[in-house]
Amino acid sequence: MTDTTSSLPYEVFTLPDFRLQCGMIVPELRLAYQTYGTLNAARSNVILYPTSYGAQHPDIDWLIQPDGILDPERYFIIIPNMFGNGLSSSPSNLPEPFGPGRWPLFTHVDNVTAQRKLLTEVFGIERLALAYGWSMGGQQALHWGAMFPKCVERIAAICTAAKTSPHSIVFLEGLRSVLTCDPAWSGDRFTARPERGLRAFGRVYAGWALSQAFYREHVYLKVGYSSLEDFLIRDWEASFLRRDAANLLSMIETWKRSDISDNDRYQGDLTRALASIQARTLIMPGSMDLYFTAEDSQAEAQQIPNAEFRPIPSIWGHRAGNPVKSPQDQGFIRTAIAELLSA
């Protein structure tokens, strides 16, 4: 099984004999990426924009446009695809000895370590003007700030967390259980495409990613859907039917273990990891996000020395941070990022 967008053009950076955080060595780890804009002579206009859960770069590059949230006429923007997303090394594309049921555990330490190698070895980039990320992309941005504090000038962490909370783990375990309840799951692998599981996965996710107010006010009717059922089928089911089920499980495991202090440098001390972030940091949760809550984000922001806490006032829940269909939220984020970049 492969993700349906895997034929898209993109660049690939190969890392031989890459040792993952879990200790396993991958003989050839592949990091897929896409660039936008032009790198200036000083290499000082770089924005790193990692992908989020289930997303590949074409799913999130809509905000890269002239006078957009990220402007390619002013900045050189790199989207590295997260391990497990179907373009970079993932269960769906790893060669033997890996294969069904034998894929390795990827962490954000692996993602960020590989991204830094890409920047330095391919582009000669030593410092980022901005690490920008939404959801799991924001987790990677915060990992950059803690793992390489002198290499990041600014961070925009949108609807995310420095450490996955117990409540979020419950949410993720629910998603995992829905997918592995499909008859195609044998106990350690999928023996066929789990269509029923993927459709159910999308419907369960829809209840978490958007707020109660979003559904109460029937916002889906205002953005091109004829009914709630139409929204669930054409938005949520369609989104996950494009993806490989094993890849979705792989990214869940990465998300569950996300913790900027879970490394040799901080050894689980989250307070010290947050305090080490030197970048000017924007912590921007959705005011009604159900799993990356504003309350949790504010508690983390208070421990980052140079952080601003600025919630998005939106009923779009978690999706307020990726507001493809919400111009008001787009405007709010665009203004905040412009201020951050000009600071």
Residue pairs with C-beta under 8 A, 6 or more apart in sequence:
1 92
1 190
1 193
1 244
1 245
1 246
2 86
2 92
2 93
2 244
3 56
3 85
3 86
3 87
3 90
3 92
3 242
3 243
3 244
3 247
4 242
4 243
5 56
5 58
5 86
5 87
5 242
6 86
6 87
6 92
6 93
8 56
8 58
8 87
10 32
10 33
10 34
10 57
10 81
10 87
11 32
11 33
11 34
11 35
12 30
12 31
12 32
12 33
13 30
13 31
13 33
13 114
13 117
13 118
13 121
13 122
14 28
14 29
14 30
14 31
15 28
15 29
15 30
15 31
15 114
15 117
16 27
16 28
16 29
17 25
17 26
17 27
18 25
18 26
18 28
18 29
18 110
18 114
19 25
20 26
20 104
20 105
20 106
20 107
20 110
21 105
21 107
21 109
21 110
21 263
22 104
22 105
22 107
24 104
24 105
26 89
26 94
26 98
26 104
28 95
29 83
29 89
29 114
30 88
30 89
30 93
31 80
31 81
31 83
31 88
31 89
31 114
31 115
31 118
32 57
32 80
32 81
32 87
32 88
33 57
33 78
33 79
33 80
33 81
33 118
34 57
34 61
34 78
34 79
35 76
35 77
35 78
35 79
36 61
36 64
36 70
36 72
36 76
36 77
36 78
36 79
37 45
37 64
37 71
37 72
37 73
37 74
37 75
37 76
37 77
38 76
39 45
39 46
39 76
39 123
39 125
40 76
43 123
43 124
43 125
43 126
43 127
44 127
44 129
45 74
45 75
45 76
45 129
46 75
46 76
46 77
46 78
46 119
46 123
46 125
46 127
46 128
46 129
46 130
47 70
47 75
47 76
47 77
47 78
47 128
47 129
47 130
47 131
47 132
48 77
48 78
48 80
48 115
48 119
48 128
48 130
48 131
48 132
48 141
48 144
49 60
49 64
49 70
49 77
49 78
49 79
49 132
49 133
49 137
50 79
50 80
50 82
50 111
50 115
50 133
50 136
50 137
50 140
50 141
51 57
51 59
51 60
51 79
51 80
51 81
51 82
51 85
51 136
51 137
52 60
52 82
52 133
52 134
52 135
52 136
52 137
52 138
52 322
53 135
53 136
53 251
53 255
54 85
54 239
54 240
54 243
54 248
54 251
55 85
55 137
56 81
56 85
56 86
56 87
57 79
57 81
57 87
60 79
60 134
60 137
60 322
61 79
62 324
63 69
63 70
63 330
64 70
64 71
64 72
64 77
65 71
65 72
66 72
66 73
68 334
69 330
69 333
69 334
69 337
70 77
70 132
70 337
75 129
75 130
78 118
78 119
78 123
80 88
80 111
80 114
80 115
80 118
81 87
81 88
82 88
82 106
82 111
82 136
82 137
82 140
82 251
82 254
83 89
83 90
83 106
83 110
83 111
83 114
83 250
83 254
84 90
84 91
84 106
84 247
84 250
84 251
84 254
85 247
85 251
86 92
86 93
86 243
86 244
86 247
89 106
90 103
90 244
90 246
90 247
90 250
91 98
91 100
91 103
91 244
91 246
91 247
91 249
91 250
92 244
92 246
92 247
94 103
94 104
98 104
100 189
100 190
100 246
101 186
101 188
101 189
103 246
103 250
105 253
105 254
105 257
106 250
106 253
106 254
107 254
107 257
107 258
107 262
108 136
108 139
108 140
108 143
108 254
108 257
108 258
109 143
109 147
109 262
109 263
111 140
111 143
111 254
112 140
112 143
112 144
112 147
112 148
113 147
115 140
115 144
116 148
116 151
119 125
119 126
119 128
120 126
126 151
127 150
127 151
127 152
127 153
128 144
128 151
128 152
128 153
128 154
129 153
129 154
129 341
130 153
130 154
130 155
130 156
130 337
130 340
130 341
131 140
131 141
131 144
131 145
131 152
131 154
131 155
131 156
131 279
132 141
132 155
132 156
132 158
132 337
133 139
133 140
133 141
133 142
133 156
133 157
133 158
133 160
134 158
134 159
134 160
134 321
134 322
135 158
135 159
135 160
135 292
135 318
135 321
135 322
136 160
136 251
136 254
136 255
136 258
137 158
137 160
138 156
138 157
138 158
138 159
138 160
138 161
138 321
139 160
139 161
139 162
139 164
139 255
139 258
139 260
141 155
141 156
141 157
141 160
142 155
142 157
142 160
142 161
142 162
142 260
142 277
143 258
143 260
144 151
144 152
144 155
145 152
145 155
145 260
145 276
145 277
145 278
145 279
145 281
145 304
146 162
146 260
146 261
146 265
146 266
146 273
146 274
146 276
146 277
147 260
147 263
147 265
149 276
149 277
149 278
149 279
150 278
152 278
152 279
153 279
153 280
154 279
154 280
154 281
154 282
154 340
154 341
154 343
155 277
155 279
155 280
155 281
155 282
156 281
156 282
156 284
156 336
156 337
156 340
157 281
157 282
157 283
157 284
158 284
158 285
158 312
158 321
158 322
158 333
159 284
159 285
159 286
159 289
159 292
159 312
159 318
159 320
159 321
159 322
160 285
160 292
160 297
160 321
161 168
161 258
161 292
161 296
161 297
161 300
162 259
162 260
162 261
162 270
162 273
162 274
162 300
163 258
163 259
163 260
163 261
163 270
164 172
164 255
164 256
164 257
164 258
164 259
165 291
165 296
167 291
168 255
168 291
168 292
169 256
171 208
171 291
172 252
172 255
172 256
173 256
174 204
175 201
175 204
175 205
175 252
176 249
176 252
178 197
178 200
178 201
178 204
179 185
179 194
179 197
179 198
179 200
179 201
179 245
179 248
179 249
180 197
180 249
181 197
181 200
182 190
182 194
182 195
182 196
182 197
182 198
182 200
182 245
183 194
183 196
184 190
184 191
184 192
184 193
184 194
184 197
184 245
185 191
185 194
185 197
189 246
190 245
190 246
193 245
194 245
195 241
197 245
198 237
198 240
198 241
198 243
198 245
199 237
199 240
199 241
201 240
201 248
202 232
202 236
202 237
202 238
202 239
202 240
202 241
203 232
203 236
203 237
205 236
205 240
206 231
206 232
206 235
206 236
208 290
208 291
208 317
208 318
209 290
209 317
209 318
209 319
210 219
210 316
210 317
210 318
210 319
211 288
211 289
211 290
211 315
211 316
211 317
212 288
213 288
213 315
214 220
214 288
214 315
214 316
214 317
215 228
217 315
218 228
219 315
219 316
220 228
220 230
220 231
220 235
221 227
223 325
224 325
225 231
225 234
225 235
240 248
259 268
259 270
260 266
260 270
260 273
260 274
261 267
261 268
261 269
261 270
261 272
261 273
262 268
265 273
266 272
266 273
266 276
271 303
274 300
274 303
274 304
275 303
275 304
275 305
277 304
277 305
277 306
277 307
278 305
278 306
279 306
280 306
280 340
280 343
281 301
281 304
281 306
281 307
281 308
282 307
282 308
282 310
282 336
282 337
282 340
283 297
283 298
283 300
283 301
283 304
283 307
283 308
283 309
283 310
284 297
284 310
284 311
284 312
284 321
284 333
284 336
285 292
285 293
285 294
285 296
285 297
285 298
285 311
285 312
285 321
286 292
286 294
286 311
286 312
286 314
286 316
286 317
286 318
286 319
286 320
286 321
287 294
287 311
287 312
287 313
287 314
287 320
288 314
288 315
288 316
288 317
288 320
289 317
289 318
289 320
289 321
290 317
290 318
291 318
292 318
294 311
297 309
297 311
298 309
301 307
301 308
301 309
302 309
310 336
312 320
312 321
312 329
312 332
312 333
313 332
314 320
314 323
314 326
314 328
314 329
314 332
316 323
316 326
316 329
319 326
320 326
320 329
321 333
323 329
323 330
323 333
